[in-house]
């Protein structure tokens, strides 16, 4: 799982040079957990990490360049993205 998160983080960093490594990783972890919890709340059967990875890759391609703009306007994520600590 860590390998997937790392790969998605680097993919996001390639799309958005406004994000630090720590913020890119935080975004990937937030998107991952948000997708899985939303999917479960909607009553869908869990399809595995491969499906979540595929969806996040699509989001990175579509919205990766603008993610840094979204954080400041959304209180749900703002406080989680104020750090520049990077832990593997």
C-alpha positions as CSV (number, residue, x, y, z in Angstrom):
1,X,0.0,0.0,0.0
2,X,2.8,2.4,0.9
3,X,4.3,1.9,-2.6
4,X,1.0,2.9,-4.2
5,X,0.7,6.0,-2.0
6,X,4.3,6.9,-2.8
7,X,3.7,6.5,-6.6
8,X,0.5,8.6,-6.5
9,X,2.3,11.3,-4.4
10,X,5.1,11.6,-7.0
11,X,2.5,11.6,-9.8
12,X,0.7,14.5,-8.1
13,X,4.0,16.3,-7.6
14,X,4.7,16.1,-11.4
15,X,1.3,17.7,-12.1
16,X,1.5,20.4,-9.5
17,X,4.7,22.2,-8.7
18,X,2.9,24.4,-6.1
19,X,2.7,21.5,-3.6
20,X,5.4,20.4,-1.3
21,X,6.0,16.7,-1.0
22,X,4.3,16.7,2.4
23,X,1.2,18.4,1.1
24,X,1.0,16.2,-2.0
25,X,1.2,13.1,0.2
26,X,-1.5,14.6,2.5
27,X,-3.7,15.1,-0.5
28,X,-3.2,11.5,-1.7
29,X,-4.0,10.1,1.7
30,X,-7.1,12.4,2.1
31,X,-8.4,11.6,-1.4
32,X,-7.9,7.9,-0.7
33,X,-9.7,7.8,2.6
34,X,-12.4,10.1,1.3
35,X,-13.1,8.0,-1.8
36,X,-13.2,4.8,0.2
37,X,-15.5,6.1,2.9
38,X,-17.8,7.8,0.4
39,X,-18.0,4.6,-1.6
40,X,-18.8,2.6,1.5
41,X,-21.5,5.1,2.7
42,X,-23.1,4.9,-0.7
43,X,-23.6,1.2,-0.1
44,X,-21.2,-0.1,-2.8
45,X,-19.2,-3.3,-2.2
46,X,-15.5,-2.7,-1.7
47,X,-13.6,-3.3,-4.9
48,X,-10.1,-3.1,-3.6
49,X,-7.1,-0.8,-3.6
50,X,-6.7,-1.1,-7.4
51,X,-10.0,0.6,-8.0
52,X,-9.2,3.4,-5.5
53,X,-5.8,3.8,-7.1
54,X,-7.4,4.1,-10.6
55,X,-9.9,6.7,-9.5
56,X,-7.2,8.8,-7.8
57,X,-5.0,8.7,-10.9
58,X,-7.9,10.0,-12.9
59,X,-8.4,12.8,-10.3
60,X,-4.7,13.7,-10.5
61,X,-4.9,13.9,-14.2
62,X,-8.0,16.0,-14.2
63,X,-7.5,18.2,-11.1
64,X,-3.9,17.8,-10.0
65,X,-2.8,21.2,-11.2
66,X,-5.5,23.0,-9.2
67,X,-5.5,21.1,-5.9
68,X,-3.5,23.7,-4.1
69,X,-6.2,26.3,-4.9
70,X,-8.9,24.1,-3.4
71,X,-7.4,23.6,0.0
72,X,-7.6,27.3,1.0
73,X,-11.3,27.4,0.1
74,X,-12.4,24.2,1.9
75,X,-12.3,24.2,5.7
76,X,-12.7,20.4,5.7
77,X,-9.2,20.0,4.3
78,X,-7.5,23.3,5.1
79,X,-6.2,22.4,8.6
80,X,-4.9,19.1,7.4
81,X,-2.8,20.7,4.7
82,X,-1.1,23.4,6.7
83,X,1.9,21.2,7.5
84,X,5.1,20.6,5.6
85,X,6.2,17.6,7.6
86,X,6.8,14.6,5.5
87,X,6.8,11.2,7.0
88,X,7.1,7.9,5.1
